Amino acid sequence: MELKETFQKVKAASKTLGLLTDEQRNKILQAVADAIIAETPALLKANAEDLAKMDKANPLYDRLQLTEQRLQDIASDMRHVSTLPSPLGKVLKDKTLENGLHLQRVAVPFGVIGMIYEARPNVTYDVFSLCFKSGNACVLKGGKDANASNSAGVELIHRVLITFGIDPNVVTLLPATHEATGEMLNAVGYIDLCIPRGGKKLINFVRDTAKVPVIETGAGVVHCYFDKDGDLEMGKRIITNAKCRRVSVCNALDCLLIHESRLSDLPTLCEGLAEKQTKIHADARAYETLKGHYPDTLLYKAEESEAKMKKTDTNVKSIWNTEWLSMQMGIKTVASEDEALDHIATYGSGHSESIVSNDETAQKKFQALVDAACVYVNAPTSFTDGAQFGLGAEIGISTQKLGARGPMALEEITTYKWLITGQGQTRA
């Protein structure tokens, strides 16, 4: 491996983190947050270099873009992480056996966490803050689209670490090449856990290629089901917020499922979407209902859209399992809650799903039968976020079931070990 020496340095640096107190970690995180604010002009300049190379129409443009406000939010999230209780050393189980052996199961760092991500420079800061707070070193592999932004961020972090006498190798940015990705995924003995954060292609590649352990943070194909007993004004607010708040994030709404008895309310439900210039790909019944009540230039028949998409992208299986990442969404008419549940089971990604209903039975059924990391009742999926859950900045949203599920924060990036204390007992 060409990067073997790099990985060795990170592994060695990771062991030094165990000597830091939580107070020291918090002080360093706060210093990095201060530096982000102080060096905002330089960070924005680096980000502008990346933005200049990307078409504004690219769905990734919004994820790539840093602004003064976004940097302030990043710094605020980092300060918040510094205030959170440390998971390290937390006793998860404590018992004494009949033979007198005292057992404790205690939270400890994984060691070195590898992170692969695309055009998301904010992830650089989020991953560092969470890993550093939880005693983990991190190896970052960003995409070439954000290389200048990521490099500027890591250089800033290194400067702060050095002033505190911390080995800067505890956070290492790899070259933005495919070869570096391959080496990272095969760094057995150096990287203890790899987390991919990006589109379906990236996640599938990592899962199929990696020899190191992987936690999937799946693509978000997200639904909202508007039930026959849904409140109209509430539904309008929830649908608009879930779709339009920030379209490029994984918790953004991709498909609205509407009960056939409420089709007459569809134009009202979509008023906020029209104001935000959202393109709608509707099934036949929804299309006919919206025709004349929704801008013609933004209304498409789902079947025709799917046919066009398949001609230009062989990866498209169906319009209903498309993660749009842009101001577009599908609308599907269903005859019952059961049909909505079947649709979600078929096309959902296990990320976030929502129901708008005033029927308690329907709510409980939805919560019980939807297989997703986050299931909402009368609330938008836009809340699927570590900070919104009170966890601090997140390292990703896990859609798998083995280990972490949903927003992954401090507790989710620690493992545990057993501590056994005896007084000379021997086993028969």
PyMOL commands that set and color helices and strands:
alter all, ss='L'
color gray80, all
select helices_A, chain A and resi 4-19+22-38+40-51+61-64+68-83+121-133+144-163+168-170+178-185+200-209+232-244+260-269+271-275+284-290+296-298+302-312+319-321+337-347+360-369+381-383+411-413
alter helices_A, ss='H'
color red, helices_A
select strands_A, chain A and resi 91-96+102-109+112-117+137-141+171-173+193-197+223-226+255-259+279-282+299-301+328-334+352-356+374-377+396-398+406-408+414-421
alter strands_A, ss='S'
color yellow, strands_A
deselect
rebuild
show_as cartoon
